[in-house]
Amino acid sequence: MIKGKDKQLDYVKTFHDQYVIIIAKHPRFNWVKHTENKDMYFIYITRLEKHFVDKKTAQIGEFNVLCYHNVFFNYHDMMLRLEPILSEYILDSKKIFKIAMLAQELEYHSEDPLKQASGE
C-alpha cells in the first residue's frame, strides 16, 4: 500500500489481485459552487490487462483499464459508499476494512492534532 508523500496526505494507492485502487483528496475546484466543503474526493479502480502491442509482433504490453471512478464532494458521503463500491471488486472483508482505514487517513491526517485533542 502506498501513501502520497506531499505535505498533506493527498492519496492512497493499494493493489488487490489485478486491481489498482486509488483514493485521492483534492482541494475543491473554484467552479464547484454547490458545496462549501474545502476538499473533494476521488475513487479510481483500474485493472491491469495484458494485450498485444502490435498485430505483427508478439510483443505484449500491460495496460490499465478503468473499471470505476467517482467524485465525492464530502468525506462522509465517500465513506458511506466506499464499502459497497469495493465489495464489487474485493471479496475479502479484511482487505476492504484495511482500505477504508487508509482512506480515513486522508481526512484525519491533514487536521490539526491540537484541534482534535481539544474536541473542537
URURBEL-V121181 format. One record per run of one state. SS is the DSSP state (~ for helix, > for strand, _ for the rest). FROM is the first residue (numbers start at 1). TO is the last residue. Records with the same first field share a line. If there is no record, write none. Layout:
SS->FROM-TO ; FROM-TO
This chain:
_->1-1 ; 4-10 ; 17-18 ; 28-38 ; 53-59 ; 73-74 ; 88-92 ; 109-112 ; 119-120
>->2-3 ; 11-16 ; 19-27 ; 39-52 ; 60-72
~->75-87 ; 93-108 ; 113-118
